[in-house]
Amino acid sequence: MSDVSDERPNSQPNPEDAPARRPPAPVVVPRWIQLVLLPVALFLLWALARAAGTVLLIFLVAGVVALILNPLVKLVERGRLPHGVAVFTVYIGLVIALVGIGVLLANPISTQVQNFQRDVPHITRSANHSLANLQQWLDDKGINLQIKAQGQDALTTLEHRVMRSSGSIVSFARDLVQQIVQTSFDLILILVISVYMLVYGGSIGRLVRSVMPSGDGTPADDYPTRVQKAVSGYVRGQLLFSFIMGATAGVALWLLGITGIFPDGSRYALFFATFYGLMELVPYVGPVLGALPPIVVALFSDPLTAIWVALTFLALQQVEGHIVAPQVFGHSLRINPLLIIFALLFGYEVSGIVGAFIALPLAAIARETVLYLRRHLVLEPWTAPTLALGRGTQAPPGAAPPGSSPPSGDCCPACGEPVAPVDEFCRACGAQLRRAVHTPG
């Protein structure tokens, strides 16, 4: 990975030796391979992925993390640091950056948290009053439902409810601890694997180039480089998306505060917006977790206010899921917004939150793979006839104009697309080409 733009086996010769760049001959897949080996290979890959389960998921996540951090490693290496030292520096730098961001946000957020702590007694009294009013309304309507016992405040009632369900709580806590331990182990494993992937990135890049069809030697036609750019586009899109949603949530809460609907919204807008923006990094459950703090604060103040706040975040999440996310990621990944939504839903269905987290970068990698193979891989046609092709053949009427004519000036008689002298099949339509033999005189 680390050499995705440095080492290429198909490097272009000296311009004096080769005045014009010619694309390499495409790899032709025979009909018998299309009929037998490709279906078998796809079935074996599916069976392997199903059997690997969590192991494959861990390696996929580690690979995505390594691709995200690889540009930073390359940047650090420009300072003439050894590759291993550059990898270590990037990880240490990330820790320092996270601590620095926390320090910068600590002062304003801690101020709002302190204000919230000072308001806790008032919020508790308001909750007790609201709970008493609700219990009175239930009693007046003859509804036999004890939400608040006589002579007890809201917190005491809550304590009694908790004690009654102590067995369930203990069981839930035990399962939660086990899940946290397992998740921590997986995170450490992902971290270690991603470090190894970055350290051996050069070997991985060379292996990928040896397996994939050869490119023309330029960065635009180098498969590992294209994959790296696709994942970098995802990172830019994710950061922009989190910033947009966090800022939008902050503005919405501030408007609810200045209009008097939710006074605490404007007071704690920065804290709520920062938390919501960070939670947007977590697919699916992130928006729900990000909306919980303001909703809970509003619920302690007034149930009707909590409904308004919940409706506000519900509207934000609808705009987020149907407009902002497809447009931002569709532009950064150059993927149709419908495919963005499909990838997120498919990833979540297969592997939950983790699957949704890696769905978009994997979709970007899949797009680049398909485009690269379409350029360098030709399926031998089953019924297309052999077409005579002579030098200077003109495109048929109505054919698409060629993007850039090859040095020979040849065009496919079937579709009119330009073809190189080394091509046996048309790269656009797959028609087999037979060169006309010119005799002197």
N, C-alpha and C positions, 0 to 999 in steps of 0.2 A: 504494500500500500504506500509505503513511504517514497517509492520511486515511480509513482504513477506518471510523472511528467519528466523524468530524467532518463530512464533506461528504456529504450525501445529496440527490439530486435530488427525492426524494419526501418531503421533510420535512413533518411534521404541521403543519397550520395552527394558529392561535391557538385554544385550547380554547373561547373565547367564540364564535368563528365556526363551529366544528365540534364540537358537544357529544359526538359519538360517533365513534370511529375505525372506518372501513369498509375492508375489504381491497380492494386494486385488482382490477380485472377480470382474470381469468386469460387467458393467451395461448392461443388455440385453434389447434392444428395441423391444417389441412385434410387430408382423406383423400389427395388427390393428392400432397401433400408427403410423407406417411407412406409412400406406395407408391413414389415415384420419388426425391425429393431426399434423404431421410434415408439410404437405402442407399448412394447415390452419394457423399454427404458422408462417411459412415463409411469407404468404400473409399479415398477420396482422402486422408483423415487417416491411414489405415494405410500407404498408399504414401508419403506425405510423411515419416512417422516412420521408415519403413524406409530411405528415401533419405538422410535427415538423419543418421542413425546417431549418431556421437560428438558432433556439433554439438548435436543435440537433447538428448542426455544431459547435456552441459555446461550448457545453459540450464536444464534441469530441476533439476540440483544447485544452480546459482546461485539459482534461484527459491526452493528450499527453504531455503537459507542465509539469503536475504533475509527470508523469512517468519519464520524463527527469531529473527533479530535485530531485526525491526521493532518488537516491544513495547519493547525497550530504547531504540530511537531515540525512540519516543513518550514514554517516561519522561524521557529527557534533555531533550526539547523543552519539557517542562513548566517547566523552569528558564529559559524565555524565550530559548533559544538558537536561532539560525537552523537550518533543517532540514539544510543541508549541513554545518554545524559539528557538529550532533548526530550525524550519521552518522560523521564523522571521530572524534568523541569516543568513540563506541561501539567502534569498531575499536581505537583506542588503549587504551581501558579493558579490552578483552578481553586484549590483550597483557600489560598490567600485572597483570590478575587471574591469568593463567596463570603469570607470573613469581612473583607473591606466593604462589600455592599451592605452586609448586616450592620456594620458600624455606622455607615452613612445614613441608613434608615432607622437606626436605633433611637436617635434623639427624638425626631418627630413622632415616631410610632410609640415610643415609651411614654411620651407626654400624653398621647391620647389614651394609652392603656391606663396610666395613672388617673386620668380624668374619669375613665370608666370605673376604676376601682373605687374612687370616691363616690361615684353614683350608685354603687351596688346597694347600699342601705335604702336609698330612695326607690331603686328598681324592685327590691324585695318587698317594700311596703306597698308599692303599686301592684305587684303580683298578688300579695295577700288580699288587697282590696278587690282586685278583679276576680280572684277566686271566690271571695265571699259573695260578691254580686252574682256570679254564675250559680253558686250553690243556692242563694236565695231565690233566683229565678226558677231553678229546678224544683225547689220546694213549693213555690207558688203554683207551679203547673202540675203538681202532684206526681212528679217523676221521682221514683225512689232510687236515686243514684247519689251516693255519698262521695263527693269529690273532696270536700273539706270537712273534717270532723269538728264538732263543737269544741271551742277552747284551744284549737290548734291553729298555728299559722301554716302558710304554704310549705315552708321548708320542713316543718315537723311532719306534716301529712306525707310529704314526699319521702321522708325518712322511713315512716311506717310502711309505705308501699314497697320501698326497697327491701326492708327486712323480711317482708312476706315472701318476696321472690329471691331470697338469698341463695337458694339452691341453684336456681337457673343462672343467677349472676356468677356463681362460682364456676359452674360448668362453662359458661361463655368465656370467663376470664382464662380458664385453663386452655380452652381451644385457641383463644387469642394469643396467649403466650407461645403456644406451639407454632402458630402461624408466623408470629414475629421471628421466632428462632429460625424457622425454615426460610423465611424471606431474607433474613440477614445472611444466612449461609449462601443463598443463591446470589445475593448482591456481591458478596466477597468473591465468589466464583466468577461472576461476570467481570468484576474489576480485574482479577488476575488474568483471565483469558483475553480481555481487551488489551492489557499491557503486552502480553506475548504477541498478539496480532500486530500491534504497533512496532514492537521490536523486530519481528520477522516480516515486516511489511514489504521489504524489497523482494524477498523470496516468494511471497504470496503474489505480488504483482507479476513477477516473471512467470510463475506457474499459470496464472490466469491468461497471460498473453500466449503461452504455448498451447493452451487448450482452445482458446477462441480463434476464429479465422483471423488471418493477418490483416492489419490496417495499412494505411499508406504512409505511416511514420509521423504524421502530424498530430498535435494534441487533440484536434477536433475529431480525429479518426482513431484515437487510442482508447480501447474499451475501459481499462481501469481509470483513466482520467475522466471519461464521461460519467462513470459511476460516482466518482468522487464529487464532481460538480453537481450531480443530481442530489446527493445527500446534503451537500452544502446549501443548495436551494431550499431543501426542507428545513434546515436549521434556521435560515433567514426567515422563512415563512412562519415557523413556530414562534420565534421571538416577536415578530411583528404582530402575530395574532394575539399573543398573550398581552402585549402592550395595549392593543386596541381594546380588547375586552376589559382589561383592568381599568383603563382610563374611562371607558364608557360606563362601567359600574360606578366609579367614583363620581362622575358627573351626575348620573341618575340619582344617587343617594344625596348628593349635595342639593339637587333641585327639590327632592322630597323634604330636605331639611329646611330650606329657606321658605318653602311654601307652607310649613307648619304641619305637614302630614306626618313626618318622622323627624322630629327635632334633632335626635341623636345622629341622624344620617349625615348632616353637614359637619357635626362635631368630630365624628370619627371617620370621615370620608377617606382620608389618606390611608388609614390602617385597613379599612374594609377593601379599598381598591387594590392595595398591594397584595393582600391575602388572596383576593379573587384572581388577580393576574397570575400569581404563582400557581394557584390551583388549576388554572387553565392548561398547565403543562401536563396534567394528568387527564387522560381521555375519559369521557363518559362521567365518572363520578366526580371529577374535578370541579365542574360548574356547580354541582349540588353541594359539595363540601365548602366551596367558596361562598355560597349564599347563606350558609347556616348562621355564621356569627351575627350579621345584621338582622336576620329573621328572629333569632333568639332574643336579641336585645329589644326588638320591637314587640315581641310577645310578652316580655316582662313589663313593658310600658303599657301596652293596650292591645288586646287581641285584634281589633279592627285595623290598627296600624300594621300589625304583623301580616295581615291579609294583603294590605296595599304593597308592602315590601316584597312579599312572596310573588304577587302578580307582576311586580316590576322585574324581578329576576327571571320569572317565567318568560316574560316578553323578551328579555335580553338573550335567554338561552335559545328561543326560537329564531331570533335574528342571527345569533351565532351559528346555529347548526345549519340553517338553510340559506344564509346569505354570506356572512363574513368568512366562515371556514372554507366553503367551496371556492369562493372567489380568491381569497388570499393564497390558499394552497394550490388552487388551479393555476394561478399565475406563476407562483414560485416553482412549482413542479412541472408546469406545462402539461397538466393532465386535465381532462374534462371534469367539471364539477360533479357530474353524476358518478364518475368513476371514483372520485374522492369519497363521496358518501358511501358507495358500495365497499370500498377498501376498508373504511372504518367499521362498518357493520360486519363485514366478513371477518376482520381481525378480531373483533370483540366476540363474535360467535365461536371462533375457533379456540382462542386462548384468553378470553376475558380482557381485563384492562391492559395486560402486557401485550396481548395481540393487537389491540387497538393502538398502543403506543408505537409499535414498530410497523404498523400497516402502511403508513404513508411513505416512510423511507424505502420500504421494500417495494411499494408500488412504483416509486421513482426509479429504483434499480431495474425493475421488470420492464419499464418503458424503455430505458436506455438499451437494455439487452435486446428487446424486440427490434428497435430501430437499427442497432448495429448488425444483428443477424440478417435483417432484410437487405442490408447493403452488401453483405459479404457472403451470404448463403443463398444458393439457388436450388430449388427443388426441380429435379428432372421432370419435365412434363410427361403426362401419360398419353395425351392424344394430339398435342401440338405437332404440326408437320415441320419438317426441316425447311428452312427458308433460305434462299440464296441471298447472299449479301455481297455487294460489290462496293468498291471505294466510291465515296461520294453519293451513296444512295440517299434519296430525298424522302422525307417523311410523308406518309399518305395524307390526303386532305382530312382536316378535322383532328389530326393527332395533336397531342399536347406539345408545345414548343420545348425543345431540349433546354435544360438549365445551363449546361456548359459543354460545348462540343469537345470531344476528345481530339487528339492531334490528327487522327486518321480521317476525321470527318464522316465516319460511318454512322448509319442510323438503322435501327431495327425496322424491317419492312412491315412488321405486324402492328407495332404501336408507335413507331416514330421516335422512340427515345434513343439518345446517343449510346453507342457501345464502343468499348475499347478493343484494340486488336487482339488482346489476350482472351476476350470473352468467347466462350463456346455457347453460352445461353444468355438471353437478354435478362438484365438485372431487374427490369420492370415487369415484364409479362411472363418470363420463363421460356419463351420460344427458343428452340434450338437454332443456331446460326450456322450456315455453311458458306464459307468464303468463296467468292468467285475467283477462278484462276485466270489471270490476265496473261496473254501471250504476246510477244513483240510483234509489231507490224499490224 
